[in-house]
Amino acid sequence: MNGQDSLARTSWLCSAELRRPVDPRVTPRARQVLLPLSLLLSALLALVWLFPTTAGAQAAPSGADVYGINFNGVHQGPNKLQALMLIHQAGVVWIRGVPCNWRDVQPRPGQWNWSACDENLNDVTSVGMQPVVLFSYSTSWCTTASPGARSLHWYPPCDYQQFSNFVFHLVARYGATPHPELEGDGGGPYGQGKVQYWEVGNEPDVPGSLALPAGSSPQDAASIYAHLLRAAHDAIKSADPNAQILIGGLAHGGGAGQTQRPDFLRAVLADPTYPGGESFDVMNFHTYGDQATFQQELQSVHAAFAQAGVPEKPIWVTEAGHASDPNHPSFQFADPRYANTEAGQANWIQDMLPYIVSQGVQRVFYYTIADDPLDTSTKYCTDGLLYIPGYQCNQAGPAPQDATWTPKQGFATFASLLAGPAPTPAAPAAEAQPSQ
């Protein structure tokens, strides 16, 4: 309602009050009091109509606005819907890492199979959660992987135009922009409006997560990723101009013993052919450790932007987690409060996640929903907030389909953060500078 409508509404209320028949049971003295009160009430109502969004605009963000969770742990395990309902009932709105990979979507040229992606996105959006979709770079019929190579989908594609075509169809299908010109090509329906945020790969600064073709040197990794990022960016923005693009979450060490490509971010940002700073909207990295470790990683991000001469972007941390089992430590802390136990995990969540946001990070995603019963990793297989007793770290193979997820102590701690207010950043977060 505009201002003129509000004033007209006020005038009508006042005149209606004056025209209302006099109730003989109301004394003259009472009428002298009630009439001004009625006029005052009408004026207050007019202010509400005149400024309908003032209260909403000033509302402080809640924990649910800034804390999200990773999808990992349930998409290959039993009772996925049960886990999603539990985490949503805890207050989760943001969920990262919903997979829509080229190898699954287009197993052959011209053949579209959206079933796995549809299932996961329908499950997430049906309970009201906002997904961040992550996709990899190649498929079995278009990859630069050598014959017999493992994880071929993390290699660059054989043809960047084919890669762009996949990304365009992916975003056109699940983004908000209608695409009547694509209807009937076998990939529809398009413009479903389910996804606004897209992440291009995962931890490309780790060799195993961006594998290089034969004949490449380690120094080629940043320029290859910059090319992938630009191809994805152009396809995404063409399919949905309002979509937001996350750079693939950088490991930045990610914990003791993990190999990373030094200077990767600065080199991507400053790439002479495909300047990375023009190809994404949200900076994104991962952290596993203490506050000092996080600060080092955060400062390295700031330094990379400064060295490349690129304006900073809003920062998300899309993985931050801690193990609940001493036999599978994601990080070893000197402080006994953060031991690799359920209590230590809960304490870490209580202290670390708000600290990350307080340092100017716009959003942080806990890793992860649940301990995947088939996870064989030695460090991260007990980072989940839910688990099936006896089926962690591939102890006994797949869990029974009728098994029930058990919440850890950290589940309640995380739910309390979601229900509370968001921490106040110590420094202003970067303003969004949408890529074109």
Summary of the structure (lengths in Angstrom):
residues: 436
radius of gyration: 26.1
end to end distance: 33.4
largest distance: 98.0
contacts: 1444
relative contact order: 0.12
helix: 41%
strand: 13%
